[in-house]
Amino acid sequence: MLTIISSIKLVAEIALLALVGQWVLGVLVGANKQGNLFYQILQLMGRPFVVIARHISPRFVLERHHPLVALLLLTMVWMVATIAKISHCIKIGVQLCQ
């Protein structure tokens, strides 16, 4: 069970870092961000979560806000996984979680 919780937490962390990195790189590069290789790689990593956010969010949410929705959803998933991991480690003993 600990492996499943840790895997969910890890996927959420990687996706969160990809979305934040994409945003930071977009701010630094500016208008030429679509031609930047690293921006495209980060966009590719975060795209599945943005698509999920697009399907979950209501229609009045603008297209440009879907990455923000994905970021918020991933933050909630990460927090739930962290709480579940802490709860599980307390239940089975901290020594077994290391």
All heavy atoms as an XYZ file, in Angstrom:
763
protein
N       0.823     -1.189      0.000
C       0.000      0.000      0.000
C       0.871      1.259      0.000
O       0.534      2.241     -0.639
C      -0.913     -0.046      1.228
C      -1.920      1.041      1.260
S      -3.040      0.853     -0.108
C      -4.212      2.085      0.238
N       1.974      1.174      0.728
C       2.876      2.318      0.801
C       3.471      2.631     -0.571
O       3.643      3.797     -0.921
C       3.988      2.051      1.820
C       4.969      3.184      2.062
C       4.239      4.405      2.603
C       6.047      2.738      3.025
N       3.727      1.603     -1.360
C       4.275      1.810     -2.696
C       3.275      2.531     -3.600
O       3.656      3.430     -4.357
C       4.659      0.454     -3.328
O       5.543     -0.227     -2.446
C       5.312      0.644     -4.675
N       2.018      2.177     -3.502
C       0.985      2.823     -4.315
C       0.842      4.283     -3.927
O       0.795      5.169     -4.798
C      -0.356      2.070     -4.173
C      -0.233      0.677     -4.757
C      -1.487      2.850     -4.826
C      -1.397     -0.226     -4.466
N       0.785      4.556     -2.631
C       0.651      5.935     -2.154
C       1.872      6.754     -2.568
O       1.741      7.885     -3.050
C       0.459      5.958     -0.627
C      -0.861      5.294     -0.237
C       0.494      7.393     -0.101
C      -1.030      5.073      1.255
N       3.055      6.191     -2.413
C       4.279      6.905     -2.788
C       4.338      7.150     -4.293
O       4.818      8.200     -4.738
C       5.508      6.116     -2.341
O       5.556      6.054     -0.936
N       3.847      6.197     -5.088
C       3.842      6.370     -6.543
C       2.899      7.489     -6.969
O       3.243      8.302     -7.838
C       3.434      5.069     -7.230
O       4.356      4.063     -6.940
N       1.720      7.542     -6.376
C       0.773      8.615     -6.682
C       1.362      9.958     -6.292
O       1.278     10.937     -7.049
C      -0.574      8.355     -5.967
C      -1.259      7.140     -6.572
C      -1.478      9.585     -6.034
C      -2.464      6.659     -5.801
N       1.984     10.011     -5.137
C       2.609     11.249     -4.670
C       3.744     11.671     -5.602
O       3.880     12.850     -5.950
C       3.125     11.052     -3.247
C       3.639     12.285     -2.575
C       3.953     11.973     -1.104
C       4.535     13.153     -0.408
N       5.946     13.357     -0.657
N       4.547     10.722     -6.073
C       5.661     11.015     -6.969
C       5.179     11.541     -8.322
O       5.728     12.509     -8.843
C       6.521      9.767     -7.164
C       7.711      9.914     -8.102
C       8.728     10.896     -7.505
C       8.348      8.573     -8.365
N       4.148     10.920     -8.878
C       3.609     11.381    -10.158
C       3.065     12.802    -10.014
O       3.279     13.654    -10.889
C       2.526     10.413    -10.676
C       1.758     11.007    -11.841
C       3.147      9.088    -11.072
N       2.375     13.065     -8.917
C       1.849     14.416     -8.681
C       2.991     15.420     -8.541
O       2.900     16.540     -9.073
C       0.965     14.428     -7.431
N       4.063     15.047     -7.861
C       5.193     15.963     -7.691
C       5.869     16.268     -9.029
O       6.197     17.420     -9.317
C       6.220     15.359     -6.722
C       5.759     15.355     -5.287
C       6.676     14.560     -4.381
O       7.546     13.812     -4.884
O       6.510     14.674     -3.156
N       6.064     15.255     -9.851
C       6.702     15.464    -11.151
C       5.832     16.351    -12.033
O       6.324     17.277    -12.684
C       7.005     14.113    -11.832
C       8.108     13.389    -11.063
C       7.402     14.300    -13.289
C       8.328     11.965    -11.499
N       4.529     16.092    -12.047
C       3.629     16.902    -12.866
C       3.562     18.340    -12.352
O       3.533     19.289    -13.151
C       2.237     16.276    -12.877
N       3.543     18.510    -11.041
C       3.539     19.864    -10.471
C       4.804     20.620    -10.858
O       4.743     21.792    -11.254
C       3.410     19.800     -8.944
C       2.014     19.588     -8.390
C       2.076     19.250     -6.905
C       1.149     20.807     -8.626
N       5.933     19.969    -10.755
C       7.188     20.624    -11.122
C       7.237     20.943    -12.616
O       7.765     21.988    -13.014
C       8.378     19.755    -10.723
C       8.660     19.707     -9.217
C       9.756     18.688     -8.925
C       9.051     21.072     -8.702
N       6.665     20.075    -13.446
C       6.632     20.348    -14.889
C       5.760     21.563    -15.186
O       6.136     22.420    -15.991
C       6.124     19.121    -15.642
N       4.599     21.661    -14.541
C       3.708     22.797    -14.788
C       4.304     24.105    -14.266
O       4.233     25.139    -14.939
C       2.340     22.538    -14.156
C       1.482     21.492    -14.857
C       0.234     21.198    -14.041
C       1.114     21.932    -16.254
N       4.907     24.057    -13.091
C       5.537     25.269    -12.544
C       6.747     25.660    -13.389
O       6.955     26.839    -13.691
C       5.920     25.068    -11.062
C       6.778     26.201    -10.551
C       4.663     24.930    -10.212
N       7.535     24.682    -13.790
C       8.690     24.963    -14.639
C       8.279     25.533    -15.987
O       8.924     26.441    -16.516
N       7.193     25.024    -16.537
C       6.681     25.549    -17.802
C       6.259     27.003    -17.637
O       6.531     27.840    -18.495
C       5.501     24.700    -18.254
C       4.871     25.135    -19.538
C       3.654     24.291    -19.877
O       3.382     23.270    -19.251
N       2.909     24.721    -20.869
N       5.591     27.307    -16.537
C       5.161     28.685    -16.290
C       6.365     29.618    -16.126
O       6.408     30.689    -16.736
C       4.276     28.751    -15.052
C       3.887     30.134    -14.708
C       2.961     30.910    -15.336
C       4.446     30.945    -13.672
N       2.896     32.145    -14.739
C       3.804     32.196    -13.715
C       5.432     30.729    -12.708
C       4.114     33.218    -12.836
C       5.730     31.748    -11.831
C       5.077     32.972    -11.903
N       7.353     29.204    -15.324
C       8.538     30.042    -15.097
C       9.299     30.259    -16.407
O       9.712     31.381    -16.725
C       9.454     29.413    -14.021
C      10.802     30.099    -13.965
C       8.780     29.452    -12.659
N       9.484     29.198    -17.170
C      10.184     29.324    -18.439
C       9.410     30.198    -19.420
O       9.995     30.982    -20.165
C      10.442     27.942    -19.038
C      11.403     27.870    -20.209
C      12.761     28.444    -19.823
C      11.548     26.443    -20.666
N       8.082     30.091    -19.394
C       7.260     30.939    -20.245
C       7.391     32.408    -19.896
O       7.408     33.269    -20.774
N       7.516     32.700    -18.603
C       7.709     34.084    -18.174
C       9.094     34.583    -18.585
O       9.246     35.710    -19.052
C       7.512     34.210    -16.642
C       7.961     35.559    -16.139
C       6.056     33.967    -16.272
N      10.101     33.740    -18.436
C      11.464     34.154    -18.762
C      11.684     34.319    -20.266
O      12.328     35.267    -20.701
C      12.473     33.141    -18.216
C      12.617     33.095    -16.695
C      13.542     31.961    -16.295
C      13.113     34.408    -16.158
N      11.154     33.407    -21.060
C      11.386     33.436    -22.494
C      10.470     34.441    -23.188
O      10.878     35.110    -24.121
C      11.209     32.019    -23.094
C      11.297     32.048    -24.595
C      12.240     31.080    -22.524
N       9.234     34.524    -22.744
C       8.306     35.480    -23.338
C       7.574     34.916    -24.536
O       7.118     33.775    -24.536
N       7.476     35.720    -25.587
C       6.680     35.363    -26.765
C       7.271     34.198    -27.553
O       6.555     33.520    -28.282
C       6.528     36.578    -27.668
N       8.548     33.940    -27.432
C       9.204     32.870    -28.192
C       9.166     31.525    -27.475
O       9.951     30.636    -27.794
C      10.659     33.240    -28.479
C      10.764     34.477    -29.340
O       9.886     34.729    -30.152
N      11.813     35.254    -29.149
N       8.265     31.367    -26.525
C       8.266     30.147    -25.717
C       7.914     28.901    -26.522
O       8.403     27.816    -26.219
C       7.331     30.289    -24.526
C       5.885     30.514    -24.885
C       5.077     30.780    -23.637
C       3.644     31.134    -24.018
N       2.895     31.513    -22.844
N       7.096     29.006    -27.556
C       6.723     27.825    -28.341
C       7.894     27.268    -29.149
O       7.889     26.103    -29.512
C       5.552     28.154    -29.277
C       4.249     28.448    -28.547
C       3.766     27.289    -27.683
O       4.031     26.128    -27.974
N       3.080     27.625    -26.607
N       8.898     28.078    -29.401
C      10.078     27.609    -30.119
C      11.160     27.051    -29.217
O      12.158     26.518    -29.687
N      10.975     27.141    -27.903
C      11.967     26.683    -26.943
C      11.796     25.189    -26.702
O      10.706     24.710    -26.363
C      11.795     27.461    -25.630
C      12.917     27.216    -24.664
O      13.309     26.089    -24.432
N      13.428     28.294    -24.087
N      12.871     24.426    -26.856
C      12.818     22.972    -26.707
C      12.426     22.556    -25.289
O      11.597     21.659    -25.108
C      14.177     22.356    -27.084
C      14.298     20.847    -26.887
C      13.361     20.118    -27.839
C      15.718     20.401    -27.069
N      13.006     23.198    -24.292
C      12.718     22.816    -22.906
C      11.272     23.139    -22.538
O      10.627     22.391    -21.802
C      13.691     23.506    -21.946
C      15.106     23.047    -22.142
C      16.042     23.889    -22.705
C      15.483     21.760    -21.807
C      17.338     23.467    -22.905
C      16.779     21.326    -21.997
C      17.708     22.173    -22.556
N      10.743     24.242    -23.056
C       9.341     24.581    -22.832
C       8.442     23.508    -23.441
O       7.452     23.097    -22.826
C       9.014     25.952    -23.432
C       7.600     26.400    -23.173
C       7.268     27.041    -21.986
C       6.589     26.175    -24.097
C       5.981     27.446    -21.729
C       5.303     26.569    -23.854
C       4.995     27.212    -22.671
O       3.706     27.601    -22.424
N       8.788     23.033    -24.622
C       7.994     21.994    -25.276
C       8.046     20.674    -24.507
O       7.043     19.967    -24.415
C       8.478     21.793    -26.716
C       8.174     22.953    -27.612
C       8.797     22.797    -28.985
O       9.522     21.828    -29.247
N       8.528     23.749    -29.866
N       9.200     20.359    -23.936
C       9.321     19.132    -23.139
C       8.462     19.229    -21.885
O       7.737     18.289    -21.534
C      10.796     18.853    -22.782
C      11.571     18.469    -24.036
C      10.910     17.761    -21.722
C      13.069     18.385    -23.839
N       8.526     20.369    -21.204
C       7.705     20.558    -20.008
C       6.219     20.564    -20.360
O       5.392     20.046    -19.601
C       8.091     21.857    -19.295
C       9.476     21.853    -18.657
C       9.808     23.240    -18.124
C       9.559     20.825    -17.544
N       5.884     21.136    -21.502
C       4.494     21.149    -21.946
C       4.021     19.721    -22.233
O       2.884     19.365    -21.908
C       4.370     22.023    -23.191
C       2.959     22.320    -23.607
C       2.913     23.277    -24.777
O       3.809     23.282    -25.628
N       1.889     24.102    -24.824
N       4.876     18.912    -22.815
C       4.548     17.524    -23.101
C       4.327     16.732    -21.808
O       3.422     15.891    -21.727
C       5.671     16.889    -23.932
C       5.469     15.459    -24.381
C       4.311     15.383    -25.367
C       6.733     14.932    -25.018
N       5.130     17.005    -20.793
C       4.989     16.307    -19.513
C       3.701     16.692    -18.793
O       3.086     15.866    -18.120
C       6.187     16.610    -18.617
C       7.463     15.984    -19.085
S       8.893     16.522    -18.132
C       8.496     15.908    -16.521
N       3.274     17.937    -18.920
C       2.087     18.391    -18.211
C       0.800     18.251    -18.992
O      -0.293     18.392    -18.426
N       0.902     17.963    -20.291
C      -0.284     17.915    -21.150
C      -1.352     16.919    -20.687
O      -2.543     17.258    -20.711
C       0.117     17.618    -22.581
C      -1.063     17.698    -23.549
C      -0.654     17.509    -24.982
N       0.284     18.549    -25.360
C       1.299     18.372    -26.207
N       1.498     17.193    -26.758
N       2.117     19.354    -26.508
N      -1.025     15.691    -20.257
C      -2.099     14.775    -19.833
C      -2.929     15.323    -18.673
O      -4.141     15.133    -18.627
C      -1.354     13.506    -19.407
C      -0.033     13.596    -20.054
C       0.281     15.033    -20.221
N      -2.293     16.033    -17.781
C      -2.999     16.572    -16.628
C      -3.834     17.791    -17.004
O      -4.900     18.019    -16.447
C      -2.006     16.895    -15.516
C      -1.197     15.687    -15.139
C       0.085     15.510    -15.624
C      -1.742     14.703    -14.345
C       0.821     14.385    -15.309
C      -1.017     13.565    -14.018
C       0.266     13.409    -14.498
N      -3.384     18.557    -17.984
C      -4.166     19.689    -18.483
C      -5.393     19.171    -19.227
O      -6.482     19.744    -19.111
C      -3.296     20.601    -19.384
C      -4.125     21.692    -20.019
C      -2.152     21.204    -18.571
N      -5.253     18.078    -19.962
C      -6.397     17.481    -20.658
C      -7.426     16.976    -19.647
O      -8.640     17.176    -19.827
C      -5.924     16.344    -21.596
C      -7.093     15.543    -22.133
C      -5.109     16.915    -22.736
N      -6.969     16.348    -18.587
C      -7.887     15.894    -17.538
C      -8.588     17.089    -16.909
O      -9.803     17.057    -16.669
C      -7.125     15.065    -16.478
C      -6.669     13.739    -17.076
C      -7.986     14.832    -15.248
C      -5.730     12.953    -16.202
N      -7.852     18.155    -16.651
C      -8.455     19.360    -16.080
C      -9.472     19.962    -17.041
O     -10.497     20.489    -16.617
C      -7.373     20.382    -15.750
N      -9.205     19.890    -18.334
C     -10.138     20.404    -19.339
C     -11.453     19.635    -19.293
O     -12.535     20.207    -19.403
C      -9.520     20.305    -20.730
C     -10.404     20.847    -21.834
C      -9.740     20.741    -23.199
N      -8.512     21.534    -23.228
C      -7.327     21.066    -23.596
N      -7.189     19.806    -23.970
N      -6.267     21.835    -23.595
N     -11.380     18.323    -19.112
C     -12.588     17.502    -19.066
C     -13.354     17.681    -17.757
O     -14.581     17.556    -17.751
C     -12.246     16.029    -19.270
C     -11.800     15.713    -20.655
N     -12.591     15.902    -21.768
C     -10.624     15.229    -21.122
C     -11.921     15.539    -22.853
N     -10.718     15.129    -22.490
N     -12.655     17.960    -16.676
C     -13.299     18.100    -15.374
C     -13.912     19.488    -15.185
O     -14.991     19.615    -14.605
C     -12.287     17.812    -14.246
C     -11.901     16.344    -14.257
C     -12.834     18.196    -12.889
C     -10.813     15.988    -13.292
N     -13.251     20.511    -15.682
C     -13.694     21.883    -15.421
C     -14.942     22.218    -16.240
O     -15.162     21.673    -17.320
C     -12.569     22.871    -15.735
O     -12.215     22.794    -17.082
N     -15.765     23.137    -15.706
C     -16.966     23.559    -16.446
C     -16.595     24.299    -17.729
O     -15.468     24.768    -17.903
C     -17.675     24.502    -15.476
C     -16.949     24.438    -14.197
C     -15.661     23.745    -14.412
N     -17.556     24.451    -18.610
C     -17.301     25.053    -19.915
C     -16.953     26.534    -19.845
O     -16.319     27.053    -20.759
C     -18.509     24.866    -20.825
C     -18.765     23.425    -21.164
C     -19.667     23.324    -22.387
N     -19.988     21.942    -22.672
C     -19.255     21.158    -23.443
N     -18.164     21.619    -23.977
N     -19.620     19.919    -23.663
N     -17.366     27.232    -18.791
C     -17.084     28.669    -18.728
C     -15.643     28.982    -18.327
O     -15.225     30.123    -18.379
C     -18.066     29.398    -17.792
C     -18.013     28.953    -16.363
C     -17.073     29.480    -15.492
C     -18.921     28.031    -15.884
C     -17.027     29.088    -14.174
C     -18.884     27.633    -14.562
C     -17.937     28.165    -13.702
N     -14.870     27.953    -17.959
C     -13.454     28.154    -17.659
C     -12.704     28.313    -18.984
O     -12.831     27.486    -19.881
C     -12.879     26.971    -16.849
C     -11.398     27.137    -16.617
C     -13.622     26.823    -15.527
N     -11.958     29.385    -19.098
C     -11.243     29.669    -20.342
C     -10.132     28.643    -20.588
O      -9.573     28.067    -19.654
C     -10.632     31.072    -20.289
C     -11.625     32.223    -20.129
C     -10.878     33.538    -19.982
C     -12.583     32.277    -21.296
N      -9.816     28.452    -21.850
C      -8.780     27.486    -22.257
C      -7.425     27.800    -21.622
O      -6.688     26.908    -21.223
C      -8.660     27.490    -23.784
C      -7.652     26.518    -24.335
C      -8.111     25.074    -24.262
O      -9.316     24.820    -24.258
O      -7.224     24.202    -24.189
N      -7.102     29.072    -21.509
C      -5.799     29.452    -20.959
C      -5.705     29.211    -19.451
O      -4.619     29.235    -18.887
C      -5.490     30.907    -21.274
C      -6.435     31.868    -20.615
C      -6.150     33.277    -21.000
N      -7.165     34.142    -20.420
C      -7.035     35.417    -20.285
N      -5.940     36.011    -20.700
N      -7.995     36.127    -19.757
N      -6.839     28.953    -18.792
C      -6.836     28.688    -17.353
C      -6.780     27.202    -17.006
O      -6.676     26.848    -15.832
C      -8.067     29.315    -16.702
C      -8.050     30.811    -16.746
N      -9.187     31.550    -16.873
C      -7.029     31.692    -16.697
C      -8.878     32.836    -16.902
N      -7.570     32.948    -16.803
N      -6.848     26.346    -18.010
C      -6.811     24.906    -17.738
C      -5.510     24.453    -17.078
O      -5.551     23.577    -16.210
C      -7.088     24.119    -19.012
C      -8.530     24.204    -19.425
N      -8.925     24.066    -20.728
C      -9.667     24.416    -18.728
C     -10.226     24.187    -20.809
N     -10.713     24.415    -19.597
N      -4.337     25.003    -17.436
C      -3.132     24.614    -16.683
C      -3.208     24.999    -15.199
O      -2.713     24.258    -14.348
C      -2.008     25.371    -17.388
C      -2.504     25.559    -18.773
C      -3.983     25.772    -18.640
N      -3.858     26.109    -14.893
C      -4.030     26.497    -13.489
C      -4.956     25.528    -12.769
O      -4.702     25.144    -11.627
C      -4.570     27.923    -13.392
C      -4.819     28.451    -11.992
C      -3.527     28.484    -11.187
C      -5.464     29.822    -12.043
N      -6.021     25.105    -13.442
C      -6.922     24.104    -12.863
C      -6.163     22.805    -12.620
O      -6.304     22.176    -11.561
C      -8.144     23.870    -13.782
C      -8.992     22.720    -13.294
C      -8.978     25.135    -13.903
N      -5.332     22.396    -13.575
C      -4.527     21.181    -13.421
C      -3.575     21.328    -12.240
O      -3.386     20.386    -11.462
C      -3.762     20.887    -14.697
N      -2.974     22.501    -12.101
C      -2.062     22.747    -10.984
C      -2.793     22.621     -9.648
O      -2.285     21.990     -8.714
C      -1.434     24.138    -11.132
C      -0.370     24.500    -10.112
C       0.939     23.831    -10.493
C      -0.195     25.994    -10.042
N      -3.978     23.189     -9.561
C      -4.748     23.101     -8.322
C      -5.191     21.674     -8.025
O      -5.122     21.220     -6.881
C      -5.952     24.041     -8.388
C      -5.624     25.527     -8.438
C      -6.879     26.350     -8.667
C      -4.921     25.967     -7.168
N      -5.627     20.945     -9.040
C      -6.024     19.551     -8.843
C      -4.842     18.688     -8.420
O      -4.967     17.846     -7.521
C      -6.645     18.995    -10.119
C      -8.037     19.507    -10.467
C      -8.453     19.009    -11.847
C      -9.045     19.083     -9.423
N      -3.696     18.900     -9.051
C      -2.507     18.129     -8.680
C      -2.041     18.469     -7.268
O      -1.549     17.597     -6.550
C      -1.387     18.373     -9.686
C      -1.540     17.657    -11.015
C      -0.570     18.211    -12.033
C      -1.338     16.169    -10.828
N      -2.204     19.720     -6.882
C      -1.859     20.101     -5.508
C      -2.747     19.377     -4.507
O      -2.265     18.891     -3.477
C      -1.975     21.626     -5.330
O      -1.111     22.269     -6.273
C      -1.603     22.048     -3.932
N      -4.036     19.281     -4.827
C      -4.946     18.555     -3.935
C      -4.604     17.069     -3.889
O      -4.624     16.458     -2.812
C      -6.393     18.762     -4.363
C      -6.912     20.142     -4.034
S      -8.681     20.319     -4.222
C      -8.853     20.224     -5.979
N      -4.288     16.479     -5.043
C      -3.903     15.062     -5.077
C      -2.636     14.847     -4.261
O      -2.539     13.884     -3.487
C      -3.704     14.584     -6.536
C      -3.011     13.241     -6.590
C      -5.029     14.533     -7.258
N      -1.676     15.755     -4.392
C      -0.431     15.635     -3.637
C      -0.687     15.739     -2.136
O      -0.115     14.971     -1.347
C       0.561     16.712     -4.081
C       1.852     16.651     -3.346
C       2.891     15.816     -3.601
C       2.227     17.424     -2.206
N       3.908     16.034     -2.695
C       3.513     17.019     -1.827
C       1.593     18.419     -1.479
C       4.173     17.576     -0.743
C       2.249     18.979     -0.403
C       3.530     18.551     -0.047
N      -1.555     16.669     -1.736
C      -1.850     16.821     -0.307
C      -2.568     15.595      0.245
O      -2.238     15.119      1.349
C      -2.684     18.090     -0.075
C      -1.863     19.332     -0.242
S      -2.686     20.945     -0.064
C      -4.187     20.661      0.729
N      -3.525     15.051     -0.502
C      -4.232     13.846     -0.056
C      -3.265     12.669      0.031
O      -3.305     11.890      0.998
C      -5.416     13.539     -1.002
C      -5.978     12.160     -0.754
C      -6.503     14.590     -0.846
N      -2.370     12.534     -0.945
C      -1.392     11.441     -0.919
C      -0.414     11.603      0.243
O      -0.030     10.609      0.877
C      -0.635     11.377     -2.236
N      -0.037     12.836      0.541
C       0.867     13.073      1.677
C       0.187     12.709      2.989
O       0.785     12.050      3.854
C       1.325     14.540      1.690
O       1.993     14.824      0.459
C       2.258     14.810      2.850
N      -1.055     13.121      3.150
C      -1.811     12.799      4.371
C      -2.008     11.289      4.474
O      -1.871     10.709      5.561
C      -3.146     13.560      4.387
C      -2.886     15.053      4.568
C      -4.063     13.037      5.486
C      -4.089     15.934      4.343
N      -2.313     10.635      3.339
C      -2.483      9.178      3.355
C      -1.182      8.468      3.713
O      -1.192      7.479      4.453
C      -2.986      8.703      1.994
N      -0.067      8.982      3.214
C       1.231      8.369      3.516
C       1.569      8.528      5.000
O       2.030      7.585      5.645
C       2.322      8.986      2.655
C       3.662      8.333      2.834
C       4.685      8.883      1.864
C       6.027      8.208      2.070
N       7.039      8.737      1.144
N       1.331      9.699      5.532
C       1.590      9.930      6.957
C       0.706      9.023      7.806
O       1.167      8.390      8.759
C       1.383     11.411      7.307
C       2.473     12.263      6.665
C       1.361     11.622      8.825
C       2.223     13.751      6.744
N      -0.568      8.948      7.440
C      -1.503      8.101      8.184
C      -1.090      6.635      8.118
O      -1.114      5.924      9.133
C      -2.909      8.287      7.620
O      -3.800      7.381      8.184
N      -0.706      6.187      6.936
C      -0.290      4.799      6.769
C       0.988      4.509      7.552
O       1.119      3.450      8.165
C      -0.094      4.491      5.287
C       0.177      3.058      5.003
N      -0.780      2.073      5.142
C       1.309      2.414      4.600
C      -0.259      0.906      4.837
N       1.015      1.087      4.501
N       1.931      5.432      7.538
C       3.182      5.230      8.269
C       2.958      5.215      9.778
O       3.623      4.469     10.496
C       4.187      6.314      7.892
S       4.904      6.076      6.255
N       2.038      6.023     10.242
C       1.718      5.999     11.676
C       1.066      4.673     12.043
O       1.339      4.104     13.099
C       0.829      7.200     12.046
C       1.649      8.487     11.986
C       0.210      7.029     13.426
C       0.846      9.747     12.163
N       0.220      4.165     11.137
C      -0.489      2.915     11.404
C       0.459      1.722     11.450
O       0.348      0.866     12.323
C      -1.550      2.704     10.343
C      -2.528      1.601     10.665
C      -3.512      1.352      9.548
C      -4.157      2.642      9.081
N      -5.115      2.438      7.984
N       1.400      1.637     10.493
C       2.278      0.469     10.435
C       3.578      0.665     11.217
O       4.313     -0.292     11.439
C       2.620      0.084      8.980
C       3.458      1.148      8.297
C       1.381     -0.242      8.206
C       4.019      0.731      6.953
N       3.845      1.885     11.618
C       5.073      2.175     12.340
C       6.054      2.927     11.473
O       6.262      2.587     10.301
N       6.659      3.937     12.032
C       7.553      4.818     11.276
C       8.789      4.066     10.796
O       9.306      4.346      9.714
C       7.925      6.038     12.144
C       8.889      6.939     11.415
C       6.676      6.822     12.543
N       9.258      3.101     11.545
C      10.464      2.366     11.153
C      10.266      1.597      9.855
O      11.207      1.404      9.086
C      10.873      1.400     12.268
C      11.306      2.091     13.542
C      12.532      2.965     13.322
O      13.373      2.664     12.492
N      12.605      4.062     14.043
N       9.047      1.137      9.576
C       8.782      0.392      8.346
C       8.634      1.296      7.135
O       8.636      0.813      5.995
C       7.509     -0.453      8.512
C       7.585     -1.559      9.553
C       6.236     -2.235      9.710
C       8.642     -2.575      9.158
N       8.511      2.579      7.337
C       8.329      3.521      6.221
C       9.647      4.073      5.699
O       9.652      4.816      4.727
C       7.439      4.691      6.653
S       5.717      4.229      6.720
N      10.742      3.735      6.298
C      12.008      4.298      5.846
C      12.667      3.464      4.813
O      12.553      2.402      4.548
C      12.950      4.504      7.030
C      12.396      5.542      7.953
C      13.295      5.745      9.162
O      14.235      4.994      9.388
N      12.993      6.758      9.946
